[in-house]
Amino acid sequence: MLHNSPLSYDIAMIGAGPAGIMAAVRAMTGKSLKVILIEKNSDIGRKILISGKGRCNITNDAPVETFVEEFGKQGKFLRSAFFRFSSQDLRDLLEKEGLKLKVERQGRLFPATDRAVSVVKTLQGLLSKKGIEIIYNSQVSSLKKADKDFVIGIGSAKDKIRAKKVILSTGGASYKVTGSSGDGFKLARALGHTITPLKPGLVPLKVKERWAMDLQGLSLKNVRFTFKAGREKIVSEIGEASFTHFGVSGPLVLDLSRDVISMLDNKGAVKLLIDLKPGIEHEELGKRLLREFSSGGSTIVRNAMKTLLPSRLALTLTDLCGVDPEKKASQITRSERHKIVEHLKALPLTIIGSLPLEEAMVTCGGVSIKEIDPRTMESKLVPGLYFAGEIIDGCAKSGGYNMQQAFSTGFLAGEAAANA
């Protein structure tokens, strides 16, 4: 419990996720400052614990320029942070503390233990080594500038903390169970900052067609998803996906969802075309079907299609084509075969929305980057106020990019605040 008379610190970090932790560690490196880390939960790093399905995809071994590209319009703003503290720097820091990392597909880095708790324990060790004070179960209810200092209200605001500088590292507004409930946006807005529209990132998508929902639980590998608005192709990539009780999900869908949601907001209607056989061209696929159907003898269409697709999907596809699944494959007409090929190469769905922000993996949107100095992460409006992590506008696809953004901006903010 704090006292009514404010305790004073050089720097206060609000939020003990990856950004706040790294900001605190960096601020205390080579410095003798009074630093406090304020956390609303009973422990630190909750989002780290659930990331990567409990394994923690902590970063990616891609070059810095790839990180910049993955953040799209916000990438240029983040360039300084990524160069100042890269994924290799993060890896070196953690391995120096005894946490070995391993590289998996697409350059994703995980702890060798395959346990996210190993990452949190290593970060806890760093905080302890630096002598950083942490207060838990402390919800920040207000943040005000008083003369040259900040006054931070805790809980009902009866308890207060004074700090010369403040780093807002409260996260976004997704996965509220981790403590990311949008508190930081309210604090930033109260100090005059603009909050760009908050949208879900890395989120499953809803579809209009009932047949897709009936395929709930069916997974697809090595398929191409192409999203289009009118004649305009938004994005097209190959990967893994799955059908759900509301639409589509899986790594491919999550990674493309940011662009799709943006187009839904602008155009209002998005079509999804699924290429179930991206490695085979239309003409070759037609020839293959002709050979298999012609030599099928008494084999019915439903069974003949099983060589191409999972049985549930094969039955759905033939139904969409208006082809009797009990018909002998050898009796399929040229027109029917053409319809099957067209659906194998462009199975159509209508995207009508996504799951809500609260169920997204990350938040897109946040404190406007126009109001933050990219060299220091300091506010251009309020001297001594810094931002780090998901509270800043922008998000990337999965693969460790968003986690690295938190560590990199936290590092830069902590360094700048300590040296100012």
C-alpha positions in Angstrom: 0.0 0.0 0.0 1.3 3.4 -0.9 1.0 6.5 1.3 -1.1 9.6 0.6 2.0 11.7 0.4 3.4 11.0 -3.1 6.6 8.9 -3.4 9.0 10.4 -5.9 10.9 8.6 -8.7 13.0 9.6 -11.7 11.1 7.4 -14.1 7.9 5.5 -13.8 6.9 2.8 -16.2 3.1 2.1 -16.3 2.6 -1.5 -17.5 4.9 -4.5 -16.9 4.7 -6.2 -20.3 7.7 -6.6 -22.6 7.8 -2.9 -23.4 7.7 -1.7 -19.8 10.1 -4.4 -18.6 12.7 -3.6 -21.3 12.3 0.2 -20.7 13.0 -0.3 -17.0 16.0 -2.6 -17.6 17.5 -0.2 -20.1 16.9 2.9 -17.9 18.8 1.3 -15.1 21.8 0.1 -17.2 24.8 2.1 -16.2 22.6 4.6 -14.3 21.8 5.2 -10.7 18.2 6.3 -10.9 15.1 5.7 -8.9 12.8 3.7 -11.2 9.5 2.1 -10.5 7.5 -0.3 -12.6 3.7 -0.1 -12.0 1.6 -3.2 -12.9 -2.1 -3.7 -12.5 -1.9 -7.5 -12.4 -0.4 -9.7 -9.6 2.5 -10.6 -11.9 4.5 -9.4 -14.9 4.4 -10.4 -18.5 1.0 -12.0 -18.8 0.8 -11.5 -22.5 4.2 -13.1 -22.9 2.9 -16.2 -21.1 0.1 -16.8 -23.6 2.0 -15.8 -26.8 2.9 -18.5 -29.2 0.4 -20.9 -27.6 2.3 -20.8 -24.4 5.7 -21.2 -26.0 6.4 -17.5 -26.6 7.4 -16.5 -30.2 9.6 -13.9 -28.7 11.1 -12.4 -32.0 12.2 -13.2 -35.5 15.7 -13.6 -37.0 14.7 -11.5 -40.0 16.9 -8.5 -40.9 15.9 -5.1 -39.5 14.5 -3.9 -42.9 12.0 -6.8 -42.9 10.7 -5.7 -39.5 10.3 -2.2 -40.9 8.4 -3.6 -43.9 6.1 -5.7 -41.8 4.7 -2.7 -40.0 3.6 -1.1 -43.3 2.9 2.6 -43.0 4.2 2.7 -39.4 7.4 0.9 -40.4 9.4 4.1 -41.1 8.5 5.5 -37.7 9.9 2.3 -36.0 13.1 2.1 -38.0 15.2 3.9 -35.3 13.9 1.6 -32.5 14.5 -1.6 -34.5 18.1 -0.5 -35.4 18.8 0.6 -31.9 17.7 -2.7 -30.3 17.3 -5.4 -32.9 16.2 -9.0 -32.6 19.8 -10.0 -32.5 20.4 -7.6 -29.6 17.4 -9.1 -27.8 18.7 -12.6 -28.4 22.2 -11.7 -27.1 20.7 -10.2 -24.0 18.5 -13.2 -23.1 21.2 -15.7 -23.9 23.7 -13.8 -21.7 21.1 -14.3 -18.9 21.1 -18.0 -19.6 18.0 -18.3 -21.8 18.8 -20.2 -25.0 16.6 -19.5 -28.1 16.0 -21.6 -31.1 14.9 -20.7 -34.7 11.9 -22.4 -36.2 10.0 -22.1 -39.5 9.8 -18.6 -41.1 12.6 -17.4 -38.7 10.4 -17.5 -35.6 12.4 -17.6 -32.4 11.3 -19.5 -29.3 12.9 -20.4 -26.0 14.7 -23.7 -26.2 12.5 -24.9 -23.3 9.4 -24.4 -25.4 7.9 -22.7 -22.3 6.9 -19.0 -22.2 7.4 -19.0 -18.4 11.2 -19.3 -19.1 11.1 -15.9 -20.8 9.2 -14.3 -18.0 11.5 -15.8 -15.3 14.6 -14.5 -17.2 13.1 -11.0 -17.4 12.2 -11.2 -13.7 15.8 -12.0 -13.1 17.0 -9.0 -15.0 14.6 -6.7 -13.1 15.8 -8.0 -9.8 19.5 -7.7 -10.9 18.9 -4.1 -11.8 17.2 -3.4 -8.4 14.0 -2.1 -10.1 11.1 -1.6 -7.8 7.8 -3.1 -8.9 4.4 -2.6 -7.4 1.7 -5.0 -8.3 -2.1 -4.9 -8.2 -1.9 -1.2 -8.9 -4.4 0.2 -11.4 -3.4 3.6 -12.6 -6.5 5.8 -12.6 -5.0 9.1 -13.6 -1.9 10.7 -15.0 -1.4 14.5 -14.8 1.4 16.9 -15.3 2.2 19.1 -12.2 4.9 21.6 -12.8 7.8 19.6 -14.2 6.7 16.3 -12.7 3.9 13.8 -13.3 1.4 12.8 -10.7 0.2 9.2 -11.1 -3.0 8.3 -9.3 -3.4 4.7 -8.2 -6.7 3.0 -7.7 -9.2 5.5 -6.3 -6.4 8.1 -6.7 -5.9 8.4 -2.9 -2.4 6.8 -3.5 -0.1 8.9 -5.7 3.3 8.6 -7.2 5.4 11.5 -8.5 7.8 10.9 -11.4 10.0 13.2 -13.4 9.4 11.1 -16.5 6.7 8.5 -17.4 6.8 5.7 -19.9 3.3 4.5 -20.9 3.7 0.8 -21.8 0.1 -0.4 -21.0 -0.4 -2.5 -24.1 -3.4 -2.3 -26.4 -7.1 -3.3 -25.9 -7.0 -7.0 -27.0 -6.8 -10.0 -24.7 -8.2 -8.2 -21.7 -7.4 -11.2 -19.5 -3.8 -10.2 -19.7 -4.5 -6.7 -18.4 -4.5 -5.0 -21.8 -7.9 -3.3 -21.5 -7.1 0.1 -23.2 -6.3 2.0 -20.0 -3.2 3.7 -21.5 -5.3 5.1 -24.4 -7.5 7.0 -21.8 -4.4 8.3 -20.0 -2.8 9.5 -23.2 -6.0 11.1 -24.5 -6.3 13.0 -21.2 -2.9 14.5 -21.8 -4.0 15.7 -25.2 -2.8 12.8 -27.5 -4.8 11.6 -30.5 -5.8 7.9 -30.5 -6.3 6.5 -34.0 -9.2 4.1 -34.4 -8.6 0.9 -32.6 -9.1 -2.2 -34.7 -8.5 -5.9 -34.2 -5.2 -7.3 -35.6 -4.3 -11.0 -36.0 -8.0 -12.0 -35.7 -10.2 -14.7 -37.3 -12.7 -13.6 -39.9 -16.5 -14.1 -40.3 -18.1 -15.3 -43.5 -21.6 -15.1 -44.9 -21.9 -18.7 -46.3 -23.4 -21.4 -44.1 -21.5 -24.2 -45.8 -18.2 -22.9 -44.5 -19.4 -23.0 -40.9 -20.6 -26.6 -41.5 -17.0 -27.5 -42.1 -16.0 -26.3 -38.6 -12.7 -27.9 -37.5 -11.4 -28.7 -41.0 -7.9 -27.6 -41.5 -6.3 -26.8 -44.9 -2.5 -26.8 -45.6 -0.7 -25.2 -48.6 -3.7 -23.3 -49.8 -3.8 -19.8 -51.3 -6.2 -17.2 -49.9 -6.9 -14.2 -52.2 -9.0 -11.3 -50.8 -10.6 -9.0 -53.3 -12.8 -5.9 -53.0 -14.5 -5.5 -56.4 -11.9 -6.0 -59.0 -9.1 -4.9 -56.7 -6.9 -7.6 -55.1 -6.1 -6.7 -51.6 -3.6 -9.5 -50.7 -2.9 -13.1 -51.7 -0.7 -15.6 -49.8 -0.2 -19.3 -49.4 -0.3 -21.0 -46.0 -2.5 -22.9 -43.5 -6.1 -22.1 -42.5 -9.1 -23.7 -41.0 -12.9 -23.4 -41.0 -14.7 -22.4 -37.8 -18.3 -22.1 -36.6 -18.3 -18.4 -37.7 -15.9 -18.4 -40.7 -12.2 -18.9 -41.2 -9.1 -18.8 -39.0 -5.6 -20.1 -38.8 -2.1 -18.6 -39.4 -2.9 -17.5 -43.0 -6.1 -15.7 -42.0 -4.6 -14.0 -38.9 -1.7 -12.6 -40.9 -3.9 -11.2 -43.6 -6.7 -10.0 -41.4 -5.2 -6.4 -40.9 -5.5 -5.6 -44.6 -8.9 -7.3 -44.9 -10.4 -5.4 -42.0 -9.0 -2.1 -43.4 -10.7 -2.9 -46.8 -14.0 -3.8 -45.1 -14.0 -0.4 -43.4 -13.3 1.4 -46.7 -15.2 -0.7 -49.3 -17.7 -2.6 -47.2 -17.5 -5.9 -49.1 -14.6 -8.4 -49.4 -14.5 -11.6 -51.4 -12.3 -14.5 -50.4 -11.2 -16.9 -53.1 -9.5 -20.1 -51.9 -7.2 -21.9 -54.3 -7.1 -25.4 -52.9 -4.4 -26.5 -55.4 -2.1 -23.5 -55.8 0.7 -25.7 -57.2 -1.3 -26.9 -60.2 -2.5 -24.6 -63.0 -6.1 -24.6 -64.3 -5.3 -26.6 -67.5 -3.2 -29.2 -65.8 -5.8 -29.7 -63.0 -8.4 -30.2 -65.7 -6.3 -32.8 -67.4 -5.8 -34.6 -64.1 -9.5 -34.7 -63.3 -10.2 -36.0 -66.8 -7.7 -38.8 -66.4 -8.9 -39.8 -62.9 -12.6 -39.6 -63.7 -12.3 -41.4 -67.1 -10.4 -44.3 -65.5 -12.6 -44.4 -62.5 -14.9 -47.1 -63.8 -17.8 -47.5 -61.3 -16.2 -45.1 -58.8 -18.6 -42.4 -57.7 -17.6 -38.7 -57.8 -17.5 -38.4 -54.0 -14.9 -41.1 -53.7 -12.9 -40.0 -56.7 -12.7 -36.5 -55.2 -11.1 -37.9 -52.0 -7.8 -38.1 -53.9 -7.8 -34.3 -54.1 -9.6 -33.1 -50.9 -10.7 -34.2 -47.4 -14.0 -36.1 -47.7 -16.1 -33.4 -46.0 -14.8 -30.7 -48.3 -15.1 -32.8 -51.4 -18.8 -33.4 -50.6 -19.3 -29.7 -50.1 -17.5 -28.7 -53.2 -19.4 -31.1 -55.5 -22.7 -29.7 -53.9 -21.6 -26.2 -54.7 -20.9 -27.2 -58.3 -24.3 -28.8 -58.6 -22.8 -32.2 -59.2 -24.4 -35.3 -57.8 -21.7 -36.9 -55.5 -23.2 -40.3 -56.1 -22.8 -40.1 -59.9 -20.2 -42.3 -61.5 -17.0 -40.3 -62.1 -16.7 -41.6 -65.6 -20.1 -40.0 -66.5 -19.1 -36.5 -65.5 -19.7 -34.0 -68.3 -17.2 -31.5 -69.6 -19.2 -28.7 -68.1 -19.4 -30.4 -64.7 -15.7 -31.1 -64.7 -15.0 -27.4 -65.6 -17.1 -26.3 -62.6 -15.2 -28.5 -60.3 -11.9 -27.1 -61.5 -13.1 -23.6 -61.1 -14.1 -24.2 -57.5 -10.9 -26.0 -56.7 -8.9 -23.0 -58.0 -11.3 -20.3 -56.6 -13.7 -21.5 -53.9 -15.7 -18.3 -53.1 -16.6 -16.9 -49.8 -17.9 -13.5 -48.6 -16.1 -11.8 -45.7 -18.6 -9.9 -43.5 -16.4 -9.0 -40.5 -14.1 -10.3 -37.8 -14.2 -11.3 -34.2 -14.1 -8.3 -31.9 -11.0 -6.4 -30.7 -11.2 -8.1 -27.3 -10.6 -11.5 -29.0 -7.8 -10.3 -31.3 -4.2 -11.1 -30.7 -3.0 -7.5 -31.1 -4.5 -4.0 -31.4 -4.1 -2.0 -34.6 -4.4 1.7 -33.9 -3.3 3.6 -30.9 -1.4 6.8 -30.0 -0.7 8.6 -33.2 2.9 8.3 -34.4 2.7 11.9 -35.6 2.8 13.0 -32.0 5.8 10.8 -31.0 9.5 11.5 -31.7 10.7 8.3 -33.4 14.3 8.9 -32.2 13.3 8.7 -28.5 9.7 7.6 -28.3 9.0 10.9 -26.4 5.8 12.7 -26.8 5.9 15.8 -29.0 3.1 17.3 -26.9 4.1 16.5 -23.3 7.8 16.7 -22.4 8.9 13.8 -20.3 6.1 11.5 -21.4 7.2 8.4 -23.5 5.4 5.6 -25.2 6.4 2.0 -25.8 4.8 -1.2 -27.1 1.4 -1.9 -28.4 -0.1 1.4 -27.2 1.6 3.0 -30.3 -0.4 2.9 -33.5 0.5 0.0 -35.8 0.7 -3.8 -35.9 2.4 -6.5 -38.0 1.7 -10.1 -38.9 2.5 -13.0 -36.5 6.0 -14.3 -36.3 7.5 -12.4 -33.4 7.4 -8.9 -35.1 4.9 -7.3 -32.6 6.8 -8.7 -29.6 10.1 -7.3 -30.9 8.4 -3.9 -31.5 7.5 -3.9 -27.8 11.1 -4.7 -26.7 12.7 -2.3 -29.2 10.4 0.7 -28.4 10.7 -0.1 -24.7 14.5 -0.1 -25.0 14.6 3.2 -26.9 12.1 4.9 -24.5 14.0 3.7 -21.4 17.3 4.8 -22.8 16.0 8.3 -23.8 14.2 8.9 -20.5 17.3 7.9 -18.5 19.6 10.2 -20.6 17.3 13.2 -20.9 
